[in-house]
C-alpha cells in the first residue's frame, strides 16, 4: 500500500515546477501514463510503472525505459474505452493509494483536460483524494465541506464550480466574497475568483459536488 502516488500524463508540464513538486510531495510510487514518460526521461528519473499504448512516445524514450529492469509495464490496446490517465488512476487505487496527484493532466487539448477533470469523480466514488496539478492550478472535486488555510493555499484565487447539479445550503467563511445559506446552481459564474482573507477559509455545504480550483494567476 502506498499513501501517495504520483501519475505523470502526457499534457503540458513545466519541468522545473514538476521536479520541485515531486520533491515536496514525496510520492511513494510513480506512474508514467504513456507519453508522461517523456518527463521522466527529460529529468533523469525512472518511474515505478509505465502504462499506455505508447502511440505518442518517442522511440528513443521507449527504448531507454525498456532497458530498465525495475519498471512494471502495463501495455494497453490502442483501441480501448479508457484513457491512459484513467487506467493509471485505477491502477493507483488498486495499489492502495490514499492520495493521487496527476501532473500533465492539463494543456492545450481541452477535451483531455475536461476528461481528466471528470476523472476526479473516481476519487469521490472510491474515497481516495485525487488532484490535478500544474504550475498554475490545483483542481479538486469535493462532495463535503472543507477548509483551506491561507498559508497552504495554491496561488491567490479560489474558484468554485458546481458539478452535476445544485450545491445547497452553502456558506463561505473567511473569503473576500462570503456566502450564507446559498444554493449555487450550474451555468453561472458566481464562484469564480474568490480570495481568502482570513488565516483559514471554510467551504461549507449540505449537498452537491464542487470543483475547487486554486489558481496562481
C-alpha positions in Angstrom: 0.0 0.0 0.0 1.3 3.4 -1.0 0.0 6.5 0.8 0.9 8.9 -2.1 1.1 8.0 -5.7 2.1 10.4 -8.5 0.9 10.0 -12.0 2.5 11.9 -14.9 0.4 12.2 -18.0 1.2 13.5 -21.4 -0.2 17.0 -21.2 1.7 20.3 -20.6 4.4 20.1 -18.0 6.8 22.7 -16.8 9.8 20.6 -15.8 11.1 22.8 -13.0 7.8 23.1 -11.3 7.1 19.3 -11.7 10.5 18.4 -10.2 10.0 20.7 -7.3 6.5 19.3 -6.7 7.9 15.7 -6.6 10.5 16.7 -4.0 7.8 18.4 -1.8 5.1 15.8 -2.4 7.5 12.9 -1.9 5.4 10.2 -3.5 5.9 6.6 -2.5 5.2 5.4 -6.0 5.3 6.9 -9.5 3.4 6.1 -12.7 4.0 7.4 -16.2 0.9 7.4 -18.3 2.1 6.9 -21.9 3.9 10.0 -23.1 4.2 11.1 -19.5 7.4 9.0 -19.6 8.9 11.8 -21.6 9.0 13.9 -18.5 10.8 11.2 -16.5 13.3 10.9 -19.4 14.0 14.6 -19.5 14.7 14.9 -15.8 16.6 11.6 -15.4 14.1 9.8 -13.2 12.7 6.3 -13.6 9.0 5.6 -12.8 7.9 2.6 -11.0 5.2 1.8 -13.5 4.6 2.7 -17.2 1.1 2.5 -18.6 -0.2 3.1 -22.1 -0.5 2.0 -25.7 2.7 4.0 -26.5 1.4 5.5 -29.7 2.6 9.0 -28.8 6.0 8.3 -27.3 9.4 9.0 -28.9 11.1 5.7 -29.8 14.3 6.6 -28.1 12.5 7.3 -24.9 10.6 4.0 -25.1 13.8 2.1 -25.8 15.6 3.8 -22.9 13.0 2.7 -20.4 12.6 -0.8 -21.8 16.1 -1.5 -20.7 15.2 -0.6 -17.1 14.5 -3.9 -15.2 12.8 -2.3 -12.3 9.8 -0.9 -14.2 6.4 -2.6 -14.2 4.8 -2.3 -17.7 1.1 -2.2 -18.4 0.7 -2.2 -22.2 -2.8 -1.3 -23.4 -4.6 -1.9 -26.6 -4.8 1.3 -28.7 -8.4 0.5 -29.3 -9.8 0.9 -25.8 -12.6 2.8 -24.0 -10.5 4.3 -21.1 -7.8 6.9 -21.5 -4.3 6.1 -20.3 -4.8 8.5 -17.4 -8.0 6.8 -16.3 -6.3 3.4 -16.4 -3.4 4.9 -14.4 -5.7 6.3 -11.7 -7.5 2.9 -11.3 -4.1 1.2 -11.1 -3.0 3.6 -8.4 -6.2 2.9 -6.4 -5.7 -0.9 -6.8 -2.2 -0.3 -5.3 -3.9 1.1 -2.2 -3.2 4.8 -2.8 -4.7 7.2 -0.3 -3.7 10.3 -2.3 -3.1 10.6 -6.0 -1.6 13.6 -7.8 -1.8 13.9 -11.6 0.8 16.1 -13.3 0.5 16.6 -17.0 -3.3 16.3 -16.9 -3.9 19.8 -18.3 -2.7 21.5 -21.5 -3.9 22.7 -24.9 -6.2 19.7 -25.6 -9.4 20.9 -23.9 -11.1 17.6 -24.5 -8.4 15.8 -22.5 -8.5 18.5 -19.8 -12.2 18.2 -19.3 -12.0 14.4 -19.4 -9.3 14.5 -16.7 -11.3 16.8 -14.6 -14.2 14.4 -14.7 -11.9 11.6 -13.6 -11.6 13.3 -10.2 -15.1 11.8 -9.6 -13.4 8.4 -9.3 -11.8 9.7 -6.1 -15.2 10.5 -4.7 -16.6 7.1 -5.5 -13.6 5.3 -4.2 -12.9 7.7 -1.3 -9.4 8.4 -2.5 -8.1 12.0 -2.6 -7.2 12.9 -6.2 -5.9 16.3 -7.5 -4.8 17.7 -10.9 -1.8 20.0 -10.5 0.1 22.2 -12.9 2.3 25.2 -12.5 -0.7 27.5 -12.4 -3.6 25.5 -10.9 -4.7 22.8 -8.4 -8.0 21.2 -9.2 -10.0 19.1 -6.8 -13.6 17.7 -6.7 -15.4 17.6 -3.4 -18.7 16.4 -2.1 -18.3 17.5 1.5 -17.2 20.6 3.4 -13.5 21.6 3.6 -11.3 24.3 4.9 -8.3 25.9 3.2 -5.5 27.6 5.2 -4.3 30.8 3.7 -0.6 29.8 4.1 -1.2 26.5 2.5 -3.4 27.5 -0.5 -2.1 27.0 -4.0 -2.0 30.5 -5.5 -4.1 33.6 -4.8 -7.6 32.7 -6.1 -10.1 30.1 -5.3 -12.9 29.3 -7.8 -15.9 27.1 -7.0 -17.9 25.5 -9.8 -20.9 23.3 -9.3 -20.6 19.9 -10.9 -23.6 17.8 -11.9 -26.3 19.9 -10.2 -27.0 22.3 -7.4 -24.8 22.8 -4.3 -27.2 23.5 -1.5 -27.1 25.4 1.9 -23.7 26.8 1.0 -21.7 29.0 3.3 -18.3 30.6 2.5 -16.4 32.0 5.5 -13.1 33.7 5.6 -13.3 34.7 1.9 -13.4 38.2 0.3 -16.9 37.3 -1.1 -18.8 35.3 1.6 -22.0 33.4 1.1 -24.7 32.4 3.6 -27.2 29.6 3.1 -26.8 29.9 -0.7 -27.7 27.5 -3.4 -25.1 27.5 -6.1 -26.6 26.4 -9.4 -24.9 25.2 -12.6 -24.4 27.6 -15.6 -23.4 30.6 -13.6 -20.0 32.2 -12.6 -20.7 33.5 -9.1 -18.0 31.2 -7.7 -15.1 32.4 -9.8 -12.0 34.2 -8.5 -12.7 34.5 -4.8 -9.9 35.3 -2.3 -9.0 34.1 1.2 -8.8 36.9 3.7 -8.6 35.1 7.0 -6.0 32.6 8.2 -8.4 29.8 7.3 -11.4 29.8 4.9 -14.3 27.4 5.0 -16.4 26.0 2.2 -19.5 24.5 3.8 -22.5 23.0 2.1 -25.1 20.3 2.7 -25.4 18.5 -0.6 -23.8 18.6 -4.1 -20.5 18.4 -5.8 -18.0 21.2 -6.3 -14.9 21.7 -8.4 -12.4 23.6 -6.3 -9.8 25.4 -8.5 -6.9 27.2 -6.8 -5.1 29.4 -9.3 -1.9 31.3 -9.2 -2.6 33.9 -11.9 
